[in-house]
Amino acid sequence: MSSNSDLAILRGSQEISAVRKEGKSFSNQYIVLVVRPNDLGMSRYAVIATRSVGGAVERNRCKRRIRSRVAKIAPAIIKGNDFLIIARVGLLAGTPTAVDEAVEQIFSRAGLLSANE
């Protein structure tokens, strides 16, 4: 993420728990997106893949797929939010094009993408 200084990794279980509890949730067949405004001049995010997705290899593959999609749309993401992306079981079975569209669509539905994309 060094190319985009406006998007940082959300670290710390307390911060992640706060986003999960207080944030607004959006979902589709591949991911769940939980968004909470922050008072920072940037957006932060975390990616979660639970054991329901599969073993360690599958969970890491899910997280890599999600991070690459977020990196693609990072310049269009509106600053000032913390968001949590939770992988769903269907993510690994989805085609790259379908996953791209689903990620972009859910960020758009959450109001996180700027119009000048």
Biotite code that builds the C-alpha atoms (Angstrom):
import biotite.structure as struc

atoms = struc.array([
    struc.Atom([0.000, 0.000, 0.000], chain_id="A", res_id=1, res_name="MET", atom_name="CA", element="C"),
    struc.Atom([3.001, 2.307, -0.162], chain_id="A", res_id=2, res_name="SER", atom_name="CA", element="C"),
    struc.Atom([1.725, 3.871, -3.395], chain_id="A", res_id=3, res_name="SER", atom_name="CA", element="C"),
    struc.Atom([-1.371, 5.249, -1.680], chain_id="A", res_id=4, res_name="ASN", atom_name="CA", element="C"),
    struc.Atom([-0.718, 7.042, 1.596], chain_id="A", res_id=5, res_name="SER", atom_name="CA", element="C"),
    struc.Atom([-4.441, 7.750, 2.084], chain_id="A", res_id=6, res_name="ASP", atom_name="CA", element="C"),
    struc.Atom([-5.245, 4.128, 2.929], chain_id="A", res_id=7, res_name="LEU", atom_name="CA", element="C"),
    struc.Atom([-3.702, 2.425, 5.948], chain_id="A", res_id=8, res_name="ALA", atom_name="CA", element="C"),
    struc.Atom([-4.025, -0.944, 7.629], chain_id="A", res_id=9, res_name="ILE", atom_name="CA", element="C"),
    struc.Atom([-6.289, -0.989, 10.684], chain_id="A", res_id=10, res_name="LEU", atom_name="CA", element="C"),
    struc.Atom([-4.321, -2.671, 13.459], chain_id="A", res_id=11, res_name="ARG", atom_name="CA", element="C"),
    struc.Atom([-5.301, -3.660, 16.955], chain_id="A", res_id=12, res_name="GLY", atom_name="CA", element="C"),
    struc.Atom([-8.118, -5.933, 18.001], chain_id="A", res_id=13, res_name="SER", atom_name="CA", element="C"),
    struc.Atom([-9.857, -3.183, 20.007], chain_id="A", res_id=14, res_name="GLN", atom_name="CA", element="C"),
    struc.Atom([-10.135, -0.917, 16.973], chain_id="A", res_id=15, res_name="GLU", atom_name="CA", element="C"),
    struc.Atom([-11.339, -3.795, 14.795], chain_id="A", res_id=16, res_name="ILE", atom_name="CA", element="C"),
    struc.Atom([-13.917, -4.801, 17.420], chain_id="A", res_id=17, res_name="SER", atom_name="CA", element="C"),
    struc.Atom([-15.152, -1.206, 17.636], chain_id="A", res_id=18, res_name="ALA", atom_name="CA", element="C"),
    struc.Atom([-15.672, -1.059, 13.861], chain_id="A", res_id=19, res_name="VAL", atom_name="CA", element="C"),
    struc.Atom([-17.474, -4.393, 13.963], chain_id="A", res_id=20, res_name="ARG", atom_name="CA", element="C"),
    struc.Atom([-19.796, -3.320, 16.801], chain_id="A", res_id=21, res_name="LYS", atom_name="CA", element="C"),
    struc.Atom([-20.503, 0.288, 15.827], chain_id="A", res_id=22, res_name="GLU", atom_name="CA", element="C"),
    struc.Atom([-20.183, 0.180, 12.050], chain_id="A", res_id=23, res_name="GLY", atom_name="CA", element="C"),
    struc.Atom([-22.817, -0.096, 9.349], chain_id="A", res_id=24, res_name="LYS", atom_name="CA", element="C"),
    struc.Atom([-22.809, -3.403, 7.501], chain_id="A", res_id=25, res_name="SER", atom_name="CA", element="C"),
    struc.Atom([-23.174, -4.170, 3.776], chain_id="A", res_id=26, res_name="PHE", atom_name="CA", element="C"),
    struc.Atom([-22.893, -7.619, 2.246], chain_id="A", res_id=27, res_name="SER", atom_name="CA", element="C"),
    struc.Atom([-22.995, -9.656, -0.922], chain_id="A", res_id=28, res_name="ASN", atom_name="CA", element="C"),
    struc.Atom([-22.201, -13.255, -1.767], chain_id="A", res_id=29, res_name="GLN", atom_name="CA", element="C"),
    struc.Atom([-18.420, -12.738, -1.542], chain_id="A", res_id=30, res_name="TYR", atom_name="CA", element="C"),
    struc.Atom([-17.760, -10.274, 1.278], chain_id="A", res_id=31, res_name="ILE", atom_name="CA", element="C"),
    struc.Atom([-19.220, -8.359, 4.203], chain_id="A", res_id=32, res_name="VAL", atom_name="CA", element="C"),
    struc.Atom([-18.170, -4.708, 4.494], chain_id="A", res_id=33, res_name="LEU", atom_name="CA", element="C"),
    struc.Atom([-18.505, -2.919, 7.846], chain_id="A", res_id=34, res_name="VAL", atom_name="CA", element="C"),
    struc.Atom([-17.927, 0.859, 7.770], chain_id="A", res_id=35, res_name="VAL", atom_name="CA", element="C"),
    struc.Atom([-17.486, 3.366, 10.589], chain_id="A", res_id=36, res_name="ARG", atom_name="CA", element="C"),
    struc.Atom([-16.495, 7.017, 10.194], chain_id="A", res_id=37, res_name="PRO", atom_name="CA", element="C"),
    struc.Atom([-13.273, 8.150, 11.854], chain_id="A", res_id=38, res_name="ASN", atom_name="CA", element="C"),
    struc.Atom([-11.896, 11.602, 12.636], chain_id="A", res_id=39, res_name="ASP", atom_name="CA", element="C"),
    struc.Atom([-8.638, 10.995, 10.799], chain_id="A", res_id=40, res_name="LEU", atom_name="CA", element="C"),
    struc.Atom([-7.660, 12.435, 7.445], chain_id="A", res_id=41, res_name="GLY", atom_name="CA", element="C"),
    struc.Atom([-7.376, 8.963, 5.962], chain_id="A", res_id=42, res_name="MET", atom_name="CA", element="C"),
    struc.Atom([-9.188, 5.670, 5.698], chain_id="A", res_id=43, res_name="SER", atom_name="CA", element="C"),
    struc.Atom([-8.022, 2.532, 7.440], chain_id="A", res_id=44, res_name="ARG", atom_name="CA", element="C"),
    struc.Atom([-9.053, -1.046, 6.788], chain_id="A", res_id=45, res_name="TYR", atom_name="CA", element="C"),
    struc.Atom([-8.635, -4.630, 7.940], chain_id="A", res_id=46, res_name="ALA", atom_name="CA", element="C"),
    struc.Atom([-9.334, -7.903, 6.151], chain_id="A", res_id=47, res_name="VAL", atom_name="CA", element="C"),
    struc.Atom([-10.703, -10.912, 8.012], chain_id="A", res_id=48, res_name="ILE", atom_name="CA", element="C"),
    struc.Atom([-11.146, -14.476, 6.832], chain_id="A", res_id=49, res_name="ALA", atom_name="CA", element="C"),
    struc.Atom([-12.530, -16.811, 9.493], chain_id="A", res_id=50, res_name="THR", atom_name="CA", element="C"),
    struc.Atom([-12.190, -20.583, 9.690], chain_id="A", res_id=51, res_name="ARG", atom_name="CA", element="C"),
    struc.Atom([-15.554, -20.959, 7.992], chain_id="A", res_id=52, res_name="SER", atom_name="CA", element="C"),
    struc.Atom([-13.755, -19.992, 4.743], chain_id="A", res_id=53, res_name="VAL", atom_name="CA", element="C"),
    struc.Atom([-11.356, -22.924, 5.066], chain_id="A", res_id=54, res_name="GLY", atom_name="CA", element="C"),
    struc.Atom([-7.881, -23.775, 6.252], chain_id="A", res_id=55, res_name="GLY", atom_name="CA", element="C"),
    struc.Atom([-4.938, -21.391, 6.513], chain_id="A", res_id=56, res_name="ALA", atom_name="CA", element="C"),
    struc.Atom([-4.124, -21.590, 2.801], chain_id="A", res_id=57, res_name="VAL", atom_name="CA", element="C"),
    struc.Atom([-7.695, -20.718, 1.782], chain_id="A", res_id=58, res_name="GLU", atom_name="CA", element="C"),
    struc.Atom([-7.971, -17.921, 4.350], chain_id="A", res_id=59, res_name="ARG", atom_name="CA", element="C"),
    struc.Atom([-4.707, -16.345, 3.196], chain_id="A", res_id=60, res_name="ASN", atom_name="CA", element="C"),
    struc.Atom([-5.755, -16.652, -0.459], chain_id="A", res_id=61, res_name="ARG", atom_name="CA", element="C"),
    struc.Atom([-9.031, -14.873, 0.358], chain_id="A", res_id=62, res_name="CYS", atom_name="CA", element="C"),
    struc.Atom([-7.198, -12.064, 2.122], chain_id="A", res_id=63, res_name="LYS", atom_name="CA", element="C"),
    struc.Atom([-4.771, -11.629, -0.786], chain_id="A", res_id=64, res_name="ARG", atom_name="CA", element="C"),
    struc.Atom([-7.639, -11.490, -3.280], chain_id="A", res_id=65, res_name="ARG", atom_name="CA", element="C"),
    struc.Atom([-9.458, -8.854, -1.217], chain_id="A", res_id=66, res_name="ILE", atom_name="CA", element="C"),
    struc.Atom([-6.342, -6.725, -0.623], chain_id="A", res_id=67, res_name="ARG", atom_name="CA", element="C"),
    struc.Atom([-5.541, -6.662, -4.340], chain_id="A", res_id=68, res_name="SER", atom_name="CA", element="C"),
    struc.Atom([-9.093, -5.462, -5.134], chain_id="A", res_id=69, res_name="ARG", atom_name="CA", element="C"),
    struc.Atom([-8.905, -2.768, -2.449], chain_id="A", res_id=70, res_name="VAL", atom_name="CA", element="C"),
    struc.Atom([-5.536, -1.612, -3.826], chain_id="A", res_id=71, res_name="ALA", atom_name="CA", element="C"),
    struc.Atom([-7.135, -1.265, -7.284], chain_id="A", res_id=72, res_name="LYS", atom_name="CA", element="C"),
    struc.Atom([-9.939, 0.995, -6.056], chain_id="A", res_id=73, res_name="ILE", atom_name="CA", element="C"),
    struc.Atom([-7.910, 2.755, -3.320], chain_id="A", res_id=74, res_name="ALA", atom_name="CA", element="C"),
    struc.Atom([-7.534, 6.076, -5.187], chain_id="A", res_id=75, res_name="PRO", atom_name="CA", element="C"),
    struc.Atom([-11.331, 6.375, -5.412], chain_id="A", res_id=76, res_name="ALA", atom_name="CA", element="C"),
    struc.Atom([-12.052, 5.526, -1.763], chain_id="A", res_id=77, res_name="ILE", atom_name="CA", element="C"),
    struc.Atom([-13.341, 8.497, 0.224], chain_id="A", res_id=78, res_name="ILE", atom_name="CA", element="C"),
    struc.Atom([-11.127, 9.430, 3.186], chain_id="A", res_id=79, res_name="LYS", atom_name="CA", element="C"),
    struc.Atom([-12.256, 9.430, 6.800], chain_id="A", res_id=80, res_name="GLY", atom_name="CA", element="C"),
    struc.Atom([-13.610, 5.912, 7.363], chain_id="A", res_id=81, res_name="ASN", atom_name="CA", element="C"),
    struc.Atom([-12.505, 2.733, 9.029], chain_id="A", res_id=82, res_name="ASP", atom_name="CA", element="C"),
    struc.Atom([-13.729, -0.363, 7.262], chain_id="A", res_id=83, res_name="PHE", atom_name="CA", element="C"),
    struc.Atom([-13.594, -4.057, 7.860], chain_id="A", res_id=84, res_name="LEU", atom_name="CA", element="C"),
    struc.Atom([-13.817, -6.545, 4.998], chain_id="A", res_id=85, res_name="ILE", atom_name="CA", element="C"),
    struc.Atom([-14.882, -10.046, 6.003], chain_id="A", res_id=86, res_name="ILE", atom_name="CA", element="C"),
    struc.Atom([-14.426, -12.842, 3.454], chain_id="A", res_id=87, res_name="ALA", atom_name="CA", element="C"),
    struc.Atom([-17.295, -15.223, 2.801], chain_id="A", res_id=88, res_name="ARG", atom_name="CA", element="C"),
    struc.Atom([-17.057, -18.865, 1.718], chain_id="A", res_id=89, res_name="VAL", atom_name="CA", element="C"),
    struc.Atom([-18.028, -18.111, -1.903], chain_id="A", res_id=90, res_name="GLY", atom_name="CA", element="C"),
    struc.Atom([-15.067, -15.782, -2.468], chain_id="A", res_id=91, res_name="LEU", atom_name="CA", element="C"),
    struc.Atom([-12.662, -18.512, -3.536], chain_id="A", res_id=92, res_name="LEU", atom_name="CA", element="C"),
    struc.Atom([-15.149, -19.949, -6.030], chain_id="A", res_id=93, res_name="ALA", atom_name="CA", element="C"),
    struc.Atom([-15.856, -16.565, -7.655], chain_id="A", res_id=94, res_name="GLY", atom_name="CA", element="C"),
    struc.Atom([-14.204, -15.610, -10.920], chain_id="A", res_id=95, res_name="THR", atom_name="CA", element="C"),
    struc.Atom([-11.783, -12.664, -10.731], chain_id="A", res_id=96, res_name="PRO", atom_name="CA", element="C"),
    struc.Atom([-14.155, -10.495, -12.788], chain_id="A", res_id=97, res_name="THR", atom_name="CA", element="C"),
    struc.Atom([-17.125, -11.332, -10.567], chain_id="A", res_id=98, res_name="ALA", atom_name="CA", element="C"),
    struc.Atom([-15.132, -10.601, -7.409], chain_id="A", res_id=99, res_name="VAL", atom_name="CA", element="C"),
    struc.Atom([-13.904, -7.270, -8.877], chain_id="A", res_id=100, res_name="ASP", atom_name="CA", element="C"),
    struc.Atom([-17.467, -6.234, -9.680], chain_id="A", res_id=101, res_name="GLU", atom_name="CA", element="C"),
    struc.Atom([-18.768, -7.367, -6.283], chain_id="A", res_id=102, res_name="ALA", atom_name="CA", element="C"),
    struc.Atom([-16.096, -5.434, -4.372], chain_id="A", res_id=103, res_name="VAL", atom_name="CA", element="C"),
    struc.Atom([-16.637, -2.275, -6.408], chain_id="A", res_id=104, res_name="GLU", atom_name="CA", element="C"),
    struc.Atom([-20.421, -2.604, -6.093], chain_id="A", res_id=105, res_name="GLN", atom_name="CA", element="C"),
    struc.Atom([-20.362, -3.046, -2.304], chain_id="A", res_id=106, res_name="ILE", atom_name="CA", element="C"),
    struc.Atom([-18.006, -0.081, -1.795], chain_id="A", res_id=107, res_name="PHE", atom_name="CA", element="C"),
    struc.Atom([-20.267, 1.995, -4.020], chain_id="A", res_id=108, res_name="SER", atom_name="CA", element="C"),
    struc.Atom([-23.382, 0.912, -2.107], chain_id="A", res_id=109, res_name="ARG", atom_name="CA", element="C"),
    struc.Atom([-21.648, 1.862, 1.160], chain_id="A", res_id=110, res_name="ALA", atom_name="CA", element="C"),
    struc.Atom([-20.942, 5.320, -0.255], chain_id="A", res_id=111, res_name="GLY", atom_name="CA", element="C"),
    struc.Atom([-17.175, 4.912, -0.038], chain_id="A", res_id=112, res_name="LEU", atom_name="CA", element="C"),
    struc.Atom([-16.297, 5.622, -3.671], chain_id="A", res_id=113, res_name="LEU", atom_name="CA", element="C"),
    struc.Atom([-15.892, 9.136, -4.985], chain_id="A", res_id=114, res_name="SER", atom_name="CA", element="C"),
    struc.Atom([-17.731, 10.076, -8.176], chain_id="A", res_id=115, res_name="ALA", atom_name="CA", element="C"),
    struc.Atom([-14.585, 10.992, -10.115], chain_id="A", res_id=116, res_name="ASN", atom_name="CA", element="C"),
    struc.Atom([-13.319, 7.422, -10.330], chain_id="A", res_id=117, res_name="GLU", atom_name="CA", element="C"),
])
